Amino acid sequence: MEDAPICPLCDRPIPQHAKQSLHHLIPKLKGGKGGPVVLLHQICHNEIHATVTEAELARSYNTIEALRSHPRLEKFIKWVSKRPPDFHSKTPGTRRKR
């Protein structure tokens, strides 16, 4: 796990076998196609999309720093950082509207 990429949201390593995905910092539907992407744990990516709408992502949460400052995501990061790097579970709650 020495050279495993680090998830910029939770700062944990992303092992090769862990569920992972690319997140568009600006949603594709809001003009981010071809824009910057970051590799995240799948659970971190799910939490972002369960917390913030596409419009909010494009307008206010289009950087890792901004995402990390969101109150719900701050709480999630504190919680998930105590889990193993390959930890995954269903994201609780209903998915917010697109």
Gaussian input, Z-matrix of N, CA and C with variables (Angstrom, degrees):
# hf/3-21g

backbone

0 1
 N
 C     1     B1
 C     2     B2     1     A1
 N     3     B3     2     A2     1     D1
 C     4     B4     3     A3     2     D2
 C     5     B5     4     A4     3     D3
 N     6     B6     5     A5     4     D4
 C     7     B7     6     A6     5     D5
 C     8     B8     7     A7     6     D6
 N     9     B9     8     A8     7     D7
 C    10    B10     9     A9     8     D8
 C    11    B11    10    A10     9     D9
 N    12    B12    11    A11    10    D10
 C    13    B13    12    A12    11    D11
 C    14    B14    13    A13    12    D12
 N    15    B15    14    A14    13    D13
 C    16    B16    15    A15    14    D14
 C    17    B17    16    A16    15    D15
 N    18    B18    17    A17    16    D16
 C    19    B19    18    A18    17    D17
 C    20    B20    19    A19    18    D18
 N    21    B21    20    A20    19    D19
 C    22    B22    21    A21    20    D20
 C    23    B23    22    A22    21    D21
 N    24    B24    23    A23    22    D22
 C    25    B25    24    A24    23    D23
 C    26    B26    25    A25    24    D24
 N    27    B27    26    A26    25    D25
 C    28    B28    27    A27    26    D26
 C    29    B29    28    A28    27    D27
 N    30    B30    29    A29    28    D28
 C    31    B31    30    A30    29    D29
 C    32    B32    31    A31    30    D30
 N    33    B33    32    A32    31    D31
 C    34    B34    33    A33    32    D32
 C    35    B35    34    A34    33    D33
 N    36    B36    35    A35    34    D34
 C    37    B37    36    A36    35    D35
 C    38    B38    37    A37    36    D36
 N    39    B39    38    A38    37    D37
 C    40    B40    39    A39    38    D38
 C    41    B41    40    A40    39    D39
 N    42    B42    41    A41    40    D40
 C    43    B43    42    A42    41    D41
 C    44    B44    43    A43    42    D42
 N    45    B45    44    A44    43    D43
 C    46    B46    45    A45    44    D44
 C    47    B47    46    A46    45    D45
 N    48    B48    47    A47    46    D46
 C    49    B49    48    A48    47    D47
 C    50    B50    49    A49    48    D48
 N    51    B51    50    A50    49    D49
 C    52    B52    51    A51    50    D50
 C    53    B53    52    A52    51    D51
 N    54    B54    53    A53    52    D52
 C    55    B55    54    A54    53    D53
 C    56    B56    55    A55    54    D54
 N    57    B57    56    A56    55    D55
 C    58    B58    57    A57    56    D56
 C    59    B59    58    A58    57    D57
 N    60    B60    59    A59    58    D58
 C    61    B61    60    A60    59    D59
 C    62    B62    61    A61    60    D60
 N    63    B63    62    A62    61    D61
 C    64    B64    63    A63    62    D62
 C    65    B65    64    A64    63    D63
 N    66    B66    65    A65    64    D64
 C    67    B67    66    A66    65    D65
 C    68    B68    67    A67    66    D66
 N    69    B69    68    A68    67    D67
 C    70    B70    69    A69    68    D68
 C    71    B71    70    A70    69    D69
 N    72    B72    71    A71    70    D70
 C    73    B73    72    A72    71    D71
 C    74    B74    73    A73    72    D72
 N    75    B75    74    A74    73    D73
 C    76    B76    75    A75    74    D74
 C    77    B77    76    A76    75    D75
 N    78    B78    77    A77    76    D76
 C    79    B79    78    A78    77    D77
 C    80    B80    79    A79    78    D78
 N    81    B81    80    A80    79    D79
 C    82    B82    81    A81    80    D80
 C    83    B83    82    A82    81    D81
 N    84    B84    83    A83    82    D82
 C    85    B85    84    A84    83    D83
 C    86    B86    85    A85    84    D84
 N    87    B87    86    A86    85    D85
 C    88    B88    87    A87    86    D86
 C    89    B89    88    A88    87    D87
 N    90    B90    89    A89    88    D88
 C    91    B91    90    A90    89    D89
 C    92    B92    91    A91    90    D90
 N    93    B93    92    A92    91    D91
 C    94    B94    93    A93    92    D92
 C    95    B95    94    A94    93    D93
 N    96    B96    95    A95    94    D94
 C    97    B97    96    A96    95    D95
 C    98    B98    97    A97    96    D96
 N    99    B99    98    A98    97    D97
 C   100   B100    99    A99    98    D98
 C   101   B101   100   A100    99    D99
 N   102   B102   101   A101   100   D100
 C   103   B103   102   A102   101   D101
 C   104   B104   103   A103   102   D102
 N   105   B105   104   A104   103   D103
 C   106   B106   105   A105   104   D104
 C   107   B107   106   A106   105   D105
 N   108   B108   107   A107   106   D106
 C   109   B109   108   A108   107   D107
 C   110   B110   109   A109   108   D108
 N   111   B111   110   A110   109   D109
 C   112   B112   111   A111   110   D110
 C   113   B113   112   A112   111   D111
 N   114   B114   113   A113   112   D112
 C   115   B115   114   A114   113   D113
 C   116   B116   115   A115   114   D114
 N   117   B117   116   A116   115   D115
 C   118   B118   117   A117   116   D116
 C   119   B119   118   A118   117   D117
 N   120   B120   119   A119   118   D118
 C   121   B121   120   A120   119   D119
 C   122   B122   121   A121   120   D120
 N   123   B123   122   A122   121   D121
 C   124   B124   123   A123   122   D122
 C   125   B125   124   A124   123   D123
 N   126   B126   125   A125   124   D124
 C   127   B127   126   A126   125   D125
 C   128   B128   127   A127   126   D126
 N   129   B129   128   A128   127   D127
 C   130   B130   129   A129   128   D128
 C   131   B131   130   A130   129   D129
 N   132   B132   131   A131   130   D130
 C   133   B133   132   A132   131   D131
 C   134   B134   133   A133   132   D132
 N   135   B135   134   A134   133   D133
 C   136   B136   135   A135   134   D134
 C   137   B137   136   A136   135   D135
 N   138   B138   137   A137   136   D136
 C   139   B139   138   A138   137   D137
 C   140   B140   139   A139   138   D138
 N   141   B141   140   A140   139   D139
 C   142   B142   141   A141   140   D140
 C   143   B143   142   A142   141   D141
 N   144   B144   143   A143   142   D142
 C   145   B145   144   A144   143   D143
 C   146   B146   145   A145   144   D144
 N   147   B147   146   A146   145   D145
 C   148   B148   147   A147   146   D146
 C   149   B149   148   A148   147   D147
 N   150   B150   149   A149   148   D148
 C   151   B151   150   A150   149   D149
 C   152   B152   151   A151   150   D150
 N   153   B153   152   A152   151   D151
 C   154   B154   153   A153   152   D152
 C   155   B155   154   A154   153   D153
 N   156   B156   155   A155   154   D154
 C   157   B157   156   A156   155   D155
 C   158   B158   157   A157   156   D156
 N   159   B159   158   A158   157   D157
 C   160   B160   159   A159   158   D158
 C   161   B161   160   A160   159   D159
 N   162   B162   161   A161   160   D160
 C   163   B163   162   A162   161   D161
 C   164   B164   163   A163   162   D162
 N   165   B165   164   A164   163   D163
 C   166   B166   165   A165   164   D164
 C   167   B167   166   A166   165   D165
 N   168   B168   167   A167   166   D166
 C   169   B169   168   A168   167   D167
 C   170   B170   169   A169   168   D168
 N   171   B171   170   A170   169   D169
 C   172   B172   171   A171   170   D170
 C   173   B173   172   A172   171   D171
 N   174   B174   173   A173   172   D172
 C   175   B175   174   A174   173   D173
 C   176   B176   175   A175   174   D174
 N   177   B177   176   A176   175   D175
 C   178   B178   177   A177   176   D176
 C   179   B179   178   A178   177   D177
 N   180   B180   179   A179   178   D178
 C   181   B181   180   A180   179   D179
 C   182   B182   181   A181   180   D180
 N   183   B183   182   A182   181   D181
 C   184   B184   183   A183   182   D182
 C   185   B185   184   A184   183   D183
 N   186   B186   185   A185   184   D184
 C   187   B187   186   A186   185   D185
 C   188   B188   187   A187   186   D186
 N   189   B189   188   A188   187   D187
 C   190   B190   189   A189   188   D188
 C   191   B191   190   A190   189   D189
 N   192   B192   191   A191   190   D190
 C   193   B193   192   A192   191   D191
 C   194   B194   193   A193   192   D192
 N   195   B195   194   A194   193   D193
 C   196   B196   195   A195   194   D194
 C   197   B197   196   A196   195   D195
 N   198   B198   197   A197   196   D196
 C   199   B199   198   A198   197   D197
 C   200   B200   199   A199   198   D198
 N   201   B201   200   A200   199   D199
 C   202   B202   201   A201   200   D200
 C   203   B203   202   A202   201   D201
 N   204   B204   203   A203   202   D202
 C   205   B205   204   A204   203   D203
 C   206   B206   205   A205   204   D204
 N   207   B207   206   A206   205   D205
 C   208   B208   207   A207   206   D206
 C   209   B209   208   A208   207   D207
 N   210   B210   209   A209   208   D208
 C   211   B211   210   A210   209   D209
 C   212   B212   211   A211   210   D210
 N   213   B213   212   A212   211   D211
 C   214   B214   213   A213   212   D212
 C   215   B215   214   A214   213   D213
 N   216   B216   215   A215   214   D214
 C   217   B217   216   A216   215   D215
 C   218   B218   217   A217   216   D216
 N   219   B219   218   A218   217   D217
 C   220   B220   219   A219   218   D218
 C   221   B221   220   A220   219   D219
 N   222   B222   221   A221   220   D220
 C   223   B223   222   A222   221   D221
 C   224   B224   223   A223   222   D222
 N   225   B225   224   A224   223   D223
 C   226   B226   225   A225   224   D224
 C   227   B227   226   A226   225   D225
 N   228   B228   227   A227   226   D226
 C   229   B229   228   A228   227   D227
 C   230   B230   229   A229   228   D228
 N   231   B231   230   A230   229   D229
 C   232   B232   231   A231   230   D230
 C   233   B233   232   A232   231   D231
 N   234   B234   233   A233   232   D232
 C   235   B235   234   A234   233   D233
 C   236   B236   235   A235   234   D234
 N   237   B237   236   A236   235   D235
 C   238   B238   237   A237   236   D236
 C   239   B239   238   A238   237   D237
 N   240   B240   239   A239   238   D238
 C   241   B241   240   A240   239   D239
 C   242   B242   241   A241   240   D240
 N   243   B243   242   A242   241   D241
 C   244   B244   243   A243   242   D242
 C   245   B245   244   A244   243   D243
 N   246   B246   245   A245   244   D244
 C   247   B247   246   A246   245   D245
 C   248   B248   247   A247   246   D246
 N   249   B249   248   A248   247   D247
 C   250   B250   249   A249   248   D248
 C   251   B251   250   A250   249   D249
 N   252   B252   251   A251   250   D250
 C   253   B253   252   A252   251   D251
 C   254   B254   253   A253   252   D252
 N   255   B255   254   A254   253   D253
 C   256   B256   255   A255   254   D254
 C   257   B257   256   A256   255   D255
 N   258   B258   257   A257   256   D256
 C   259   B259   258   A258   257   D257
 C   260   B260   259   A259   258   D258
 N   261   B261   260   A260   259   D259
 C   262   B262   261   A261   260   D260
 C   263   B263   262   A262   261   D261
 N   264   B264   263   A263   262   D262
 C   265   B265   264   A264   263   D263
 C   266   B266   265   A265   264   D264
 N   267   B267   266   A266   265   D265
 C   268   B268   267   A267   266   D266
 C   269   B269   268   A268   267   D267
 N   270   B270   269   A269   268   D268
 C   271   B271   270   A270   269   D269
 C   272   B272   271   A271   270   D270
 N   273   B273   272   A272   271   D271
 C   274   B274   273   A273   272   D272
 C   275   B275   274   A274   273   D273
 N   276   B276   275   A275   274   D274
 C   277   B277   276   A276   275   D275
 C   278   B278   277   A277   276   D276
 N   279   B279   278   A278   277   D277
 C   280   B280   279   A279   278   D278
 C   281   B281   280   A280   279   D279
 N   282   B282   281   A281   280   D280
 C   283   B283   282   A282   281   D281
 C   284   B284   283   A283   282   D282
 N   285   B285   284   A284   283   D283
 C   286   B286   285   A285   284   D284
 C   287   B287   286   A286   285   D285
 N   288   B288   287   A287   286   D286
 C   289   B289   288   A288   287   D287
 C   290   B290   289   A289   288   D288
 N   291   B291   290   A290   289   D289
 C   292   B292   291   A291   290   D290
 C   293   B293   292   A292   291   D291

   B1=1.4615
   B2=1.5315
   B3=1.3365
   B4=1.4498
   B5=1.5158
   B6=1.3347
   B7=1.4568
   B8=1.5336
   B9=1.3167
   B10=1.4619
   B11=1.5253
   B12=1.3444
   B13=1.4660
   B14=1.5316
   B15=1.3194
   B16=1.4633
   B17=1.5283
   B18=1.3162
   B19=1.4661
   B20=1.5312
   B21=1.3304
   B22=1.4601
   B23=1.5347
   B24=1.3257
   B25=1.4633
   B26=1.5260
   B27=1.3455
   B28=1.4707
   B29=1.5241
   B30=1.3434
   B31=1.4724
   B32=1.5293
   B33=1.3443
   B34=1.4644
   B35=1.5251
   B36=1.3456
   B37=1.4649
   B38=1.5372
   B39=1.3136
   B40=1.4604
   B41=1.5266
   B42=1.3510
   B43=1.4698
   B44=1.5347
   B45=1.3234
   B46=1.4684
   B47=1.5316
   B48=1.3438
   B49=1.4657
   B50=1.5374
   B51=1.3210
   B52=1.4714
   B53=1.5259
   B54=1.3360
   B55=1.4689
   B56=1.5213
   B57=1.3335
   B58=1.4568
   B59=1.5168
   B60=1.3215
   B61=1.4601
   B62=1.5200
   B63=1.3233
   B64=1.4568
   B65=1.5271
   B66=1.3219
   B67=1.4649
   B68=1.5224
   B69=1.3370
   B70=1.4642
   B71=1.5226
   B72=1.3248
   B73=1.4634
   B74=1.5267
   B75=1.3314
   B76=1.4655
   B77=1.5309
   B78=1.3566
   B79=1.4738
   B80=1.5308
   B81=1.3313
   B82=1.4659
   B83=1.5303
   B84=1.3327
   B85=1.4681
   B86=1.5288
   B87=1.3139
   B88=1.4682
   B89=1.5265
   B90=1.3280
   B91=1.4555
   B92=1.5157
   B93=1.3249
   B94=1.4585
   B95=1.5086
   B96=1.3410
   B97=1.4692
   B98=1.5181
   B99=1.3219
   B100=1.4603
   B101=1.5270
   B102=1.3328
   B103=1.4628
   B104=1.5181
   B105=1.3323
   B106=1.4642
   B107=1.5313
   B108=1.3314
   B109=1.4605
   B110=1.5268
   B111=1.3355
   B112=1.4649
   B113=1.5206
   B114=1.3336
   B115=1.4587
   B116=1.5194
   B117=1.3379
   B118=1.4629
   B119=1.5195
   B120=1.3367
   B121=1.4632
   B122=1.5286
   B123=1.3134
   B124=1.4604
   B125=1.5319
   B126=1.3364
   B127=1.4632
   B128=1.5401
   B129=1.3327
   B130=1.4704
   B131=1.5313
   B132=1.3263
   B133=1.4621
   B134=1.5273
   B135=1.3402
   B136=1.4686
   B137=1.5227
   B138=1.3212
   B139=1.4680
   B140=1.5275
   B141=1.3264
   B142=1.4695
   B143=1.5206
   B144=1.3435
   B145=1.4633
   B146=1.5255
   B147=1.3263
   B148=1.4631
   B149=1.5337
   B150=1.3182
   B151=1.4604
   B152=1.5218
   B153=1.3235
   B154=1.4642
   B155=1.5301
   B156=1.3274
   B157=1.4716
   B158=1.5323
   B159=1.3217
   B160=1.4686
   B161=1.5337
   B162=1.3407
   B163=1.4729
   B164=1.5245
   B165=1.3456
   B166=1.4707
   B167=1.5260
   B168=1.3518
   B169=1.4631
   B170=1.5300
   B171=1.3102
   B172=1.4656
   B173=1.5290
   B174=1.3266
   B175=1.4583
   B176=1.5377
   B177=1.3320
   B178=1.4723
   B179=1.5118
   B180=1.3276
   B181=1.4666
   B182=1.5194
   B183=1.3488
   B184=1.4660
   B185=1.5329
   B186=1.3404
   B187=1.4706
   B188=1.5292
   B189=1.3244
   B190=1.4663
   B191=1.5313
   B192=1.3380
   B193=1.4712
   B194=1.5255
   B195=1.3320
   B196=1.4682
   B197=1.5294
   B198=1.3429
   B199=1.4650
   B200=1.5295
   B201=1.3275
   B202=1.4700
   B203=1.5303
   B204=1.3269
   B205=1.4724
   B206=1.5348
   B207=1.3276
   B208=1.4725
   B209=1.5290
   B210=1.3500
   B211=1.4727
   B212=1.5315
   B213=1.3241
   B214=1.4673
   B215=1.5308
   B216=1.3278
   B217=1.4618
   B218=1.5255
   B219=1.3353
   B220=1.4760
   B221=1.5301
   B222=1.3277
   B223=1.4647
   B224=1.5402
   B225=1.3376
   B226=1.4609
   B227=1.5299
   B228=1.3372
   B229=1.4692
   B230=1.5271
   B231=1.3224
   B232=1.4664
   B233=1.5353
   B234=1.3357
   B235=1.4678
   B236=1.5294
   B237=1.3356
   B238=1.4699
   B239=1.5293
   B240=1.3144
   B241=1.4708
   B242=1.5284
   B243=1.3256
   B244=1.4716
   B245=1.5339
   B246=1.3212
   B247=1.4622
   B248=1.5262
   B249=1.3498
   B250=1.4781
   B251=1.5343
   B252=1.3370
   B253=1.4727
   B254=1.5264
   B255=1.3569
   B256=1.4718
   B257=1.5292
   B258=1.3407
   B259=1.4645
   B260=1.5266
   B261=1.3329
   B262=1.4645
   B263=1.5178
   B264=1.3058
   B265=1.4630
   B266=1.5195
   B267=1.3159
   B268=1.4610
   B269=1.5239
   B270=1.3187
   B271=1.4560
   B272=1.5254
   B273=1.3437
   B274=1.4724
   B275=1.5269
   B276=1.3076
   B277=1.4628
   B278=1.5137
   B279=1.2944
   B280=1.4686
   B281=1.5219
   B282=1.2894
   B283=1.4598
   B284=1.5202
   B285=1.3092
   B286=1.4685
   B287=1.5211
   B288=1.3019
   B289=1.4694
   B290=1.5309
   B291=1.3320
   B292=1.4761
   B293=1.5146
   A1=109.92
   A2=116.65
   A3=122.12
   A4=113.54
   A5=116.31
   A6=118.34
   A7=112.27
   A8=116.41
   A9=119.91
   A10=108.44
   A11=116.79
   A12=118.17
   A13=110.29
   A14=116.43
   A15=121.86
   A16=108.47
   A17=116.08
   A18=120.99
   A19=108.08
   A20=117.80
   A21=119.14
   A22=113.07
   A23=117.83
   A24=119.24
   A25=110.82
   A26=117.52
   A27=120.33
   A28=113.99
   A29=117.09
   A30=122.58
   A31=114.44
   A32=118.18
   A33=120.44
   A34=108.60
   A35=118.06
   A36=120.11
   A37=110.47
   A38=116.50
   A39=121.92
   A40=107.25
   A41=118.15
   A42=119.46
   A43=110.05
   A44=115.20
   A45=120.73
   A46=111.77
   A47=117.86
   A48=121.02
   A49=112.98
   A50=117.82
   A51=120.65
   A52=110.67
   A53=115.45
   A54=119.44
   A55=107.41
   A56=115.51
   A57=121.21
   A58=109.81
   A59=116.34
   A60=119.59
   A61=110.40
   A62=114.83
   A63=121.28
   A64=109.51
   A65=115.79
   A66=121.84
   A67=108.67
   A68=116.70
   A69=121.17
   A70=107.56
   A71=117.50
   A72=120.29
   A73=110.89
   A74=116.50
   A75=120.95
   A76=104.79
   A77=117.31
   A78=119.70
   A79=112.06
   A80=115.37
   A81=120.71
   A82=110.66
   A83=116.40
   A84=120.38
   A85=112.42
   A86=116.75
   A87=121.05
   A88=111.24
   A89=116.91
   A90=121.17
   A91=115.28
   A92=117.78
   A93=120.45
   A94=115.74
   A95=117.47
   A96=119.45
   A97=108.55
   A98=116.16
   A99=120.39
   A100=112.40
   A101=116.80
   A102=121.32
   A103=111.16
   A104=116.32
   A105=119.99
   A106=113.20
   A107=115.30
   A108=121.89
   A109=108.61
   A110=115.72
   A111=121.06
   A112=108.58
   A113=115.70
   A114=121.35
   A115=108.31
   A116=116.38
   A117=122.85
   A118=110.30
   A119=116.52
   A120=119.79
   A121=106.09
   A122=117.47
   A123=120.46
   A124=111.02
   A125=117.26
   A126=120.40
   A127=110.86
   A128=116.91
   A129=120.53
   A130=110.21
   A131=116.05
   A132=121.19
   A133=110.30
   A134=116.22
   A135=120.18
   A136=110.53
   A137=116.54
   A138=120.58
   A139=111.05
   A140=117.17
   A141=120.24
   A142=109.58
   A143=116.64
   A144=120.12
   A145=113.17
   A146=117.51
   A147=120.61
   A148=110.14
   A149=116.88
   A150=122.16
   A151=113.02
   A152=116.80
   A153=121.54
   A154=110.17
   A155=116.96
   A156=120.65
   A157=110.01
   A158=115.88
   A159=120.73
   A160=109.87
   A161=117.10
   A162=121.40
   A163=110.76
   A164=117.00
   A165=120.48
   A166=110.79
   A167=116.24
   A168=120.17
   A169=109.83
   A170=116.83
   A171=120.94
   A172=111.17
   A173=116.83
   A174=121.66
   A175=113.16
   A176=117.41
   A177=120.26
   A178=116.06
   A179=118.15
   A180=120.58
   A181=111.65
   A182=116.14
   A183=120.34
   A184=113.06
   A185=115.57
   A186=120.04
   A187=107.48
   A188=116.30
   A189=120.24
   A190=109.19
   A191=117.26
   A192=120.89
   A193=110.51
   A194=117.00
   A195=120.84
   A196=110.41
   A197=116.72
   A198=119.96
   A199=110.49
   A200=116.29
   A201=120.50
   A202=112.03
   A203=117.18
   A204=120.47
   A205=112.90
   A206=117.83
   A207=120.55
   A208=108.36
   A209=118.72
   A210=120.79
   A211=114.55
   A212=118.24
   A213=119.77
   A214=110.70
   A215=116.77
   A216=119.70
   A217=110.94
   A218=117.85
   A219=120.82
   A220=109.59
   A221=115.95
   A222=121.74
   A223=110.49
   A224=115.79
   A225=121.23
   A226=110.64
   A227=117.23
   A228=121.79
   A229=109.90
   A230=116.49
   A231=120.71
   A232=109.63
   A233=116.57
   A234=122.07
   A235=111.47
   A236=116.99
   A237=120.54
   A238=111.78
   A239=117.52
   A240=119.36
   A241=112.25
   A242=116.81
   A243=121.12
   A244=112.06
   A245=117.28
   A246=121.94
   A247=110.37
   A248=117.23
   A249=119.58
   A250=110.69
   A251=117.70
   A252=121.29
   A253=114.43
   A254=117.68
   A255=118.63
   A256=111.97
   A257=117.30
   A258=121.55
   A259=110.34
   A260=115.49
   A261=120.84
   A262=108.71
   A263=116.38
   A264=121.09
   A265=107.54
   A266=115.20
   A267=119.09
   A268=108.92
   A269=116.42
   A270=121.09
   A271=107.53
   A272=117.12
   A273=118.96
   A274=112.24
   A275=115.46
   A276=120.47
   A277=111.82
   A278=114.68
   A279=119.70
   A280=109.35
   A281=114.45
   A282=119.90
   A283=107.51
   A284=117.30
   A285=120.04
   A286=110.38
   A287=116.28
   A288=122.20
   A289=110.13
   A290=115.97
   A291=120.15
   A292=110.28
   D1=7.25
   D2=-177.26
   D3=-55.34
   D4=-49.86
   D5=-176.65
   D6=-105.82
   D7=26.59
   D8=175.24
   D9=-67.15
   D10=140.41
   D11=176.85
   D12=-62.63
   D13=155.14
   D14=179.55
   D15=-102.44
   D16=132.32
   D17=176.77
   D18=-69.98
   D19=120.64
   D20=-177.23
   D21=-68.66
   D22=-18.56
   D23=-179.94
   D24=-79.56
   D25=-52.48
   D26=-174.12
   D27=-103.65
   D28=-6.07
   D29=179.82
   D30=65.17
   D31=17.85
   D32=174.98
   D33=-96.42
   D34=152.44
   D35=175.11
   D36=-64.08
   D37=152.02
   D38=176.25
   D39=-110.83
   D40=95.60
   D41=179.48
   D42=-62.09
   D43=153.33
   D44=-177.39
   D45=-55.91
   D46=-36.18
   D47=-176.48
   D48=-84.42
   D49=-5.84
   D50=-177.98
   D51=-76.30
   D52=150.71
   D53=174.64
   D54=-66.85
   D55=130.10
   D56=-175.84
   D57=-149.52
   D58=160.54
   D59=176.76
   D60=-159.94
   D61=164.67
   D62=178.20
   D63=-91.52
   D64=136.40
   D65=178.26
   D66=-113.56
   D67=126.73
   D68=173.96
   D69=-79.41
   D70=120.50
   D71=-178.67
   D72=-61.15
   D73=-36.07
   D74=170.00
   D75=-111.40
   D76=121.78
   D77=-176.69
   D78=-53.39
   D79=142.62
   D80=179.63
   D81=-55.50
   D82=-39.57
   D83=-178.48
   D84=-69.01
   D85=-14.58
   D86=-178.26
   D87=-112.14
   D88=26.22
   D89=175.37
   D90=96.08
   D91=8.54
   D92=-176.92
   D93=-91.92
   D94=4.03
   D95=179.90
   D96=-60.66
   D97=125.67
   D98=-177.71
   D99=83.78
   D100=-0.51
   D101=179.66
   D102=-84.35
   D103=-172.61
   D104=-176.90
   D105=-66.45
   D106=140.15
   D107=176.52
   D108=-126.94
   D109=153.71
   D110=176.18
   D111=-129.84
   D112=145.51
   D113=177.04
   D114=-85.75
   D115=126.15
   D116=-178.35
   D117=-128.03
   D118=159.20
   D119=165.24
   D120=-60.81
   D121=146.74
   D122=178.00
   D123=-58.76
   D124=-40.38
   D125=-178.80
   D126=-63.29
   D127=-36.51
   D128=178.04
   D129=-68.69
   D130=-42.05
   D131=178.49
   D132=-62.53
   D133=-45.06
   D134=179.16
   D135=-59.44
   D136=-42.24
   D137=-177.64
   D138=-64.60
   D139=-39.24
   D140=177.34
   D141=-57.98
   D142=-49.64
   D143=-175.92
   D144=-74.45
   D145=-19.42
   D146=175.18
   D147=-81.08
   D148=-17.93
   D149=-173.43
   D150=-101.05
   D151=-42.07
   D152=-168.87
   D153=-121.16
   D154=137.51
   D155=178.38
   D156=-74.71
   D157=164.23
   D158=177.69
   D159=-58.89
   D160=-42.72
   D161=-179.92
   D162=-62.69
   D163=-42.91
   D164=178.74
   D165=-65.80
   D166=-38.30
   D167=177.37
   D168=-59.85
   D169=-46.92
   D170=-177.79
   D171=-67.13
   D172=-40.62
   D173=-173.20
   D174=-82.41
   D175=-49.19
   D176=-168.56
   D177=-122.12
   D178=-19.75
   D179=-173.13
   D180=-123.08
   D181=48.75
   D182=-175.79
   D183=-101.83
   D184=18.63
   D185=171.74
   D186=-134.17
   D187=159.24
   D188=177.20
   D189=-62.98
   D190=-40.16
   D191=-179.63
   D192=-59.32
   D193=-44.40
   D194=-179.80
   D195=-65.22
   D196=-43.61
   D197=178.71
   D198=-60.29
   D199=-44.07
   D200=-178.24
   D201=-64.98
   D202=-21.73
   D203=-178.55
   D204=-87.94
   D205=-9.76
   D206=178.88
   D207=-65.72
   D208=130.91
   D209=-175.59
   D210=-54.13
   D211=-44.86
   D212=-179.64
   D213=-67.70
   D214=-39.65
   D215=-179.83
   D216=-70.52
   D217=-34.74
   D218=175.01
   D219=-57.27
   D220=-45.91
   D221=-179.83
   D222=-63.92
   D223=-43.99
   D224=178.77
   D225=-60.76
   D226=-45.80
   D227=-177.89
   D228=-61.05
   D229=-43.51
   D230=179.00
   D231=-59.78
   D232=-41.48
   D233=-179.24
   D234=-69.82
   D235=-50.58
   D236=-173.11
   D237=-71.80
   D238=-24.56
   D239=-178.54
   D240=-66.07
   D241=-16.02
   D242=177.04
   D243=-89.29
   D244=-0.81
   D245=-178.44
   D246=-96.13
   D247=159.10
   D248=177.07
   D249=-62.33
   D250=155.10
   D251=-176.88
   D252=-57.43
   D253=-27.93
   D254=-178.67
   D255=-101.01
   D256=15.40
   D257=-179.78
   D258=-64.60
   D259=137.64
   D260=174.26
   D261=-146.77
   D262=141.79
   D263=172.97
   D264=-151.95
   D265=167.40
   D266=177.37
   D267=-65.11
   D268=143.92
   D269=176.71
   D270=-79.77
   D271=121.52
   D272=-177.27
   D273=-71.55
   D274=160.25
   D275=177.25
   D276=85.44
   D277=171.11
   D278=-178.97
   D279=-84.66
   D280=150.35
   D281=177.88
   D282=-74.10
   D283=134.54
   D284=179.63
   D285=-69.52
   D286=161.20
   D287=-176.55
   D288=-70.01
   D289=146.86
   D290=177.95
   D291=-75.90

